[in-house]
Amino acid sequence: MEKVPNRKSFTDTLLELAKKDRNIIAVATDSRGSVTLGDFADQLPRQFVECGIAEQDAVGISAGLATCGKKPYVCAPASFLSTRSLDQIKVDVAYSHTNVKVIGISGGISYGALGMSHHSLQDIAVMRAIPGITIILPSDKFQTREMTKALVDFDGPVYVRMGRGPVESVYSDGYCPFVIGKANVLKDGKDIAIIATGETVIEAVRAAEILSKDNKNARVIDMHTIKPLDESVILQAAEECGAILTAEEHSLNGGLGEAVAHVLIQNKHVPMKILGFPDESLVSGNSKELFEYYGLNSDGIVSQAKRLLNV
C-alpha cells in the first residue's frame, strides 16, 4: 500500500471539509509548502490566512477568528509552533477556551539531520501541563483523515502533532475507528502490553509480530489521544498483561510514558519501561536512523519487551 505523509492526509481532508464549511480557516506561517497547504490556498483563498514567519501572531489571529465563530487551524512546524507561541497557546487558546486547532507538522525528529533546533521532543510535555487542551498524535493516513473529520465537530482547544515523511498504514480504508480520548486496541495479548502513539504505533505492531514468533503474545494499544488519557485501557492492560512498555517519538520527560506511569503508580503497580529519546542533544541522522540508534524501531521495542519478560 502506498505510504502517505500524515500532513498530506490532513490537508486533503481539511480542504474537502472546508469546501462545505466556510467557517473553516487555515492559518499558515510561511509554511504552506511544508504543511502541504498549497492546494487549500489556491482553491479557497478567502479561507486562507498567511502570517509569514510569525507563529505568535498566527496563534493570536486564530484565537481572534475563533471568537468570531470561525474554525481556525493554525499550521506550522511543531518545533516552532509549540515553543515560540507557547504563551499564546496557553493564554489565548487554552485559558480563553477558544476553538483553535493547533497543528504541529514535522514533529518529533522528522527534520532529522537539521538537529535539535528543528526537533520537537518537548511539545507533548509542555502541552500536557496546560489545562484545557486536548493532545492528539495520529498514527497513519487513515487515522489522520478520521481525526480531521472529528475535529470539525469538536469545540475546544486541540494540539495535534504529526510527522513529515510518508508513513506505513496501521489501519485500512474500511477500518479505522476514531474517538477522541478512546484508545484503540490493535492486537489483543496477555504477556505484555505495548502502548504507542503517533508514528511509533507501526513499530509496536511490527514488534508484536516478532514477539509472537517466540510465543510471546503482546497486546498493542494505539494511544492516539494523550490528553485526555484513556486510563481504563491502561488499567485493564496492567491487570491482564502484568507488564507495560510505552514507545513514543518524544523526550523521556513528560510524554506518553510518564502519563501512563502517572496512572499506574496511583492504581496498579506492574513492571514498566518507557521508550523515548534521552535527555540530551541527539546525534544527527534521518528518522529511520535515529529510531534505530535510540532503540525506537521494532527491534528496539522487542529487545526491551524481552527484558521486561526476562526472556
Secondary structure by P-SEA (a helix, b strand, c coil): cbbbbaaaaaaaaaaaaaaacccbbbbbccccccccaaaaaaacccccccccccaaaaaaaaaaaaaaccbbbbbcccccccccccccccccccccccbbbbbbcccccccccccccccccaaaaaaaacccbbbbbbccaaaaaaaaaaaaaccbbbbbbbbcccccccccccbbbbcccccccccccccbbbbbcccaaaaaaaaaaaaaaacbbbbbbbcccccccaaaaaaaaaacccbbbbbccccccccaaaaaaaaaaaccccccccccccccccccccaaaaaaaacccaaaaaaaaaaaacc
